[in-house]
Amino acid sequence: MPDPGLHVRRATPTDRPGILALAGRSLGWTPGDATERHFAWKHDENPFGPSPMWVAEVDGRLAGFRTFLRWELVGPDGTVHRVVRAVDTATDPAFQGRGVFTALTLGALDELRVEGVDFVFNTPNAQSRPGYLKMGWGVVGTLPVAMRPSGPGGLVRIVRARTPADRGALPTDVGRGATGTLDDPGVATALLALGSTPPGLHTHRSPAYLAWRYGPAALHYRVVTASSDPAEGAAVIHLRRRGPAVEAVVADLFAPDPTTARRVLRAVARGAGADYLIRLRTPSDRPFGHGFVPVPRVGPTLTARTVATDPPADLAGWSLTMGDVELF
């Protein structure tokens, strides 16, 4: 149970330095302008709205913080759901075991319900998942990962790459930069018009969303196209290391038909210099579509919790991409 001496309140702008300092002590964030800029991009500039944050104090000392990232999901019928993602949270090591995480999280959910948030979702790791389950989160399922080897060597490395991927992206010059491409409203609008409506809940994409989500140069996202005109079809990718392998993460794919999708993914495989491509499959994907092989039991575990309304209870109700669930 939370310590009765804890005081939980909504964070204010004056709490920001203390929050970042605590994240440095507890989460290993590197202090400095780059971290502050990334935090502001993520939580202040999000087109879905600024992230609500809470802090916990004991005798006026910052004991922990909790942040939820605002998000919007769209159903196949066009209904827009205002939701949040459970993201950054930390407890000062001096206050471990005093219920800080629980008090922050449950207190925040009560306020979010009043604000009209439908539900919360996230992909916690094995260490944090039990804590969420105790607070009413439910396991939706393991998101289905598929990989496409770039060659025989890539197939070998897929077998060996059974470790968590590094958080940081690797620089590459494949394709063109997301900055200068997706921040062109004409290009973004054309890409969003490609393809059909996914069968499950999917992110409410807009030109503003694409420019925000993939724009920061430090994230190293690239846009690989099917032709000289990116509006005809493109994939948003970045490279990262997983054990001995380099993987090309297909964060988003925009194509009007399977032939164009195949051309885009072939261009990624040829140009990225990665051992393999990795993406999330959706309920409508064929098991071996575009050369991707399903890889069981390696995807992130999707969890969700009711705030004002119930989320879909199984994976058939969700159509998420790598770009939707990556930790950034």
C-alpha positions in Angstrom: 0.0 0.0 0.0 1.2 3.5 -0.7 2.9 5.3 2.2 0.4 7.7 3.9 3.1 10.3 3.9 3.1 10.5 0.1 1.6 13.6 -1.5 0.6 13.1 -5.1 -0.2 16.2 -7.3 -0.2 17.3 -10.9 3.2 18.4 -12.0 3.9 22.1 -12.9 6.5 23.6 -15.2 8.6 24.4 -12.2 8.9 20.6 -11.5 10.7 20.0 -14.8 14.3 20.3 -13.6 13.6 18.0 -10.6 11.9 15.5 -12.9 14.8 15.3 -15.3 17.3 15.1 -12.4 15.3 12.2 -10.9 15.2 10.5 -14.3 19.0 10.8 -14.5 19.4 9.2 -11.0 16.8 6.4 -11.5 16.7 5.8 -15.2 20.2 6.7 -16.3 19.2 9.5 -18.6 22.1 11.7 -19.6 21.7 15.2 -18.3 22.0 18.1 -20.7 20.4 19.9 -23.5 19.8 16.9 -25.7 17.7 15.1 -23.0 15.8 18.2 -22.2 15.1 18.8 -25.9 13.9 15.2 -26.4 11.7 15.4 -23.3 10.1 18.6 -24.6 9.5 17.2 -28.1 7.9 14.0 -26.7 5.7 15.6 -24.0 5.2 19.2 -25.0 5.0 19.1 -28.8 2.9 16.0 -29.4 0.0 16.9 -31.7 -2.4 14.8 -29.6 -1.7 17.2 -26.7 0.8 17.8 -23.9 1.5 14.9 -21.7 -0.1 15.0 -18.2 2.4 14.5 -15.5 2.2 13.8 -11.8 4.8 14.0 -9.0 4.9 12.4 -5.6 6.5 14.2 -2.6 7.5 13.2 0.9 8.1 16.1 3.2 8.5 18.4 0.2 11.1 16.1 -1.4 10.5 14.7 -4.9 10.0 10.9 -4.5 8.8 10.0 -8.0 7.1 11.1 -11.2 4.6 9.6 -13.7 3.9 10.7 -17.2 1.2 9.5 -19.7 1.6 10.2 -23.4 -1.6 11.4 -25.1 -2.6 9.4 -28.1 -5.6 8.9 -30.4 -6.7 5.6 -31.9 -9.2 5.2 -34.7 -11.6 2.2 -35.0 -12.6 0.7 -38.4 -15.9 2.6 -38.2 -14.0 5.9 -37.9 -14.6 6.4 -34.1 -11.7 8.3 -32.6 -10.7 7.2 -29.1 -8.8 9.5 -26.8 -6.3 7.3 -25.0 -2.9 7.6 -23.2 0.2 5.5 -23.2 1.9 4.7 -19.9 5.4 5.8 -20.5 8.1 7.6 -18.4 8.0 7.0 -14.7 10.7 6.8 -12.0 11.0 6.5 -8.2 13.8 8.0 -6.3 16.0 5.0 -4.9 15.6 6.5 -1.4 11.8 5.9 -1.6 11.7 2.5 -3.1 9.1 0.1 -1.6 6.8 2.9 -0.3 4.2 2.6 -3.0 5.2 5.6 -5.0 4.6 3.9 -8.4 1.2 2.7 -7.4 0.1 6.0 -5.9 1.2 8.0 -8.9 -0.4 5.6 -11.4 -3.8 5.1 -9.8 -4.1 8.7 -8.8 -3.4 9.8 -12.4 -6.0 7.3 -13.8 -8.7 8.8 -11.6 -8.0 12.3 -13.0 -7.7 11.0 -16.6 -11.2 9.4 -16.3 -12.6 12.8 -15.4 -10.9 14.3 -18.5 -12.6 11.8 -20.8 -9.7 9.5 -21.5 -11.0 6.1 -22.8 -8.2 3.7 -21.8 -4.5 3.3 -21.4 -2.2 1.0 -23.2 1.5 0.2 -23.2 4.1 -2.6 -23.7 5.8 -3.0 -20.3 8.8 -5.2 -20.0 8.9 -8.4 -17.9 10.1 -6.5 -14.8 7.4 -3.8 -14.8 4.5 -5.9 -16.1 3.6 -7.5 -12.8 3.1 -4.1 -11.2 0.8 -3.0 -13.9 -1.2 -6.2 -13.7 -1.7 -5.7 -10.0 -3.3 -2.3 -10.8 -5.9 -3.7 -13.2 -4.0 -3.8 -16.5 -4.8 -6.9 -18.7 -2.6 -8.7 -21.1 -4.0 -8.3 -24.6 -1.3 -10.5 -26.2 2.1 -10.7 -27.7 2.3 -8.5 -30.7 3.2 -10.6 -33.8 6.6 -9.8 -35.1 7.8 -10.9 -38.6 11.3 -10.7 -40.0 12.6 -10.7 -43.5 16.3 -11.8 -43.9 18.4 -9.7 -46.3 20.4 -12.8 -47.3 21.6 -16.1 -45.9 23.8 -14.3 -43.3 20.7 -12.4 -42.1 18.8 -15.7 -41.6 21.6 -16.9 -39.3 21.6 -13.7 -37.3 17.8 -13.8 -36.9 18.3 -17.1 -35.0 21.1 -15.6 -32.8 19.3 -12.2 -32.2 17.3 -13.3 -29.2 18.3 -10.3 -27.0 16.5 -7.0 -26.4 17.2 -4.4 -29.1 19.3 -1.4 -28.3 17.3 1.8 -27.6 19.4 4.1 -29.8 19.1 4.1 -33.6 22.1 3.8 -35.9 22.8 6.5 -38.5 22.2 5.5 -42.2 21.9 7.3 -45.5 19.4 5.0 -47.1 16.5 6.7 -48.7 15.9 10.3 -47.6 15.6 11.9 -44.2 12.2 12.0 -42.5 12.9 15.7 -41.9 12.4 17.4 -45.2 10.1 14.6 -46.4 7.4 14.0 -43.9 7.2 17.6 -42.8 6.1 18.5 -46.4 2.3 18.5 -45.9 1.7 17.6 -49.5 3.8 14.4 -49.3 2.4 13.5 -45.9 -1.2 13.9 -47.1 -0.6 11.8 -50.2 1.0 9.0 -48.2 -1.9 9.0 -45.7 -4.3 8.5 -48.6 -2.6 5.3 -49.7 -3.9 1.9 -48.6 -7.1 0.7 -47.0 -8.5 1.2 -43.5 -6.9 -1.3 -41.0 -9.3 -3.8 -39.5 -8.5 -2.9 -35.9 -7.6 0.2 -33.7 -4.9 2.2 -35.3 -3.1 5.5 -34.7 -5.0 8.6 -35.8 -2.4 9.7 -38.4 -2.2 13.2 -39.8 0.5 15.3 -41.5 1.2 16.9 -38.2 1.6 13.5 -36.5 4.0 12.2 -39.2 6.1 15.3 -39.0 6.3 15.1 -35.2 6.7 11.4 -34.7 9.5 10.8 -37.2 11.0 14.3 -37.7 13.7 14.6 -35.0 17.1 14.1 -36.6 18.4 12.4 -33.5 16.0 9.5 -34.0 17.6 8.7 -37.5 14.3 7.9 -39.2 14.6 7.5 -43.0 12.0 7.4 -45.7 12.5 4.7 -48.4 10.4 5.1 -51.5 9.1 3.0 -54.3 10.1 5.6 -57.0 11.4 9.1 -57.2 8.1 10.4 -55.9 7.7 9.5 -52.2 3.9 10.1 -52.5 3.6 6.9 -54.6 4.6 4.7 -51.7 7.1 4.7 -48.9 8.4 3.0 -45.7 9.6 4.8 -42.6 12.5 2.9 -41.1 15.4 3.2 -38.8 18.3 0.9 -38.0 19.2 -0.5 -34.6 21.4 -3.2 -33.2 20.1 -6.4 -31.6 22.9 -8.6 -30.2 25.2 -9.4 -33.2 22.6 -8.2 -35.8 21.6 -4.9 -37.3 17.9 -4.8 -38.0 15.9 -2.4 -40.2 12.8 -1.5 -38.3 9.8 -0.9 -40.6 8.0 1.6 -38.4 5.3 2.5 -41.0 4.5 1.4 -44.5 2.4 3.4 -47.0 1.5 1.7 -50.2 -1.6 1.6 -52.5 -1.3 -2.1 -53.4 0.8 -5.2 -52.6 3.0 -4.7 -55.6 4.1 -1.2 -54.5 4.6 -2.5 -50.9 6.8 -5.3 -52.3 8.9 -2.7 -54.2 9.3 -0.5 -51.2 10.4 -3.3 -48.9 12.8 -4.6 -51.6 14.4 -1.2 -51.7 14.8 -1.3 -47.9 16.4 -4.7 -48.0 18.8 -3.7 -50.8 19.8 -0.3 -49.4 19.7 -0.4 -45.6 22.7 -2.7 -45.1 20.8 -4.5 -42.4 20.9 -8.2 -41.7 17.1 -8.4 -41.8 13.9 -6.3 -41.7 11.5 -6.4 -38.8 7.9 -5.2 -38.6 4.6 -6.0 -36.8 2.0 -8.0 -38.6 -1.6 -6.9 -38.6 -4.7 -9.2 -38.5 -5.1 -8.8 -42.3 -1.5 -9.7 -43.2 -0.7 -13.0 -44.9 1.6 -15.1 -42.8 4.5 -14.9 -45.3 3.6 -11.8 -47.1 6.4 -9.9 -48.8 9.0 -12.5 -47.7 8.4 -11.9 -43.9 8.6 -14.9 -41.7 6.5 -14.9 -38.4 8.8 -15.2 -35.4 6.8 -16.4 -32.4 7.3 -15.2 -28.8 9.7 -12.3 -29.5 7.3 -9.4 -29.9 6.4 -6.9 -27.2 3.5 -7.8 -24.8 0.6 -5.4 -25.3 -1.3 -4.5 -22.1 -4.3 -2.2 -21.6 -6.6 -0.9 -18.9 -10.0 0.6 -18.8 -10.2 4.3 -17.8 -13.6 5.4 -19.0 -14.3 2.6 -21.6 -13.0 -0.9 -22.2 -10.2 -1.4 -24.7 -10.3 -4.4 -27.1 -9.5 -7.5 -25.1 -7.6 -9.4 -27.8 -5.2 -8.7 -30.6 -7.8 -9.0 -33.3 -9.1 -5.6 -32.3 -5.8 -3.8 -32.7 -3.8 -2.9 -35.9 -0.5 -1.4 -34.5 2.8 -0.8 -36.3 6.3 -0.7 -34.9 6.0 3.1 -34.9 3.1 2.9 -32.6 4.8 0.8 -29.9 8.4 1.7 -30.1 9.8 3.3 -26.9 11.0 6.7 -27.9 
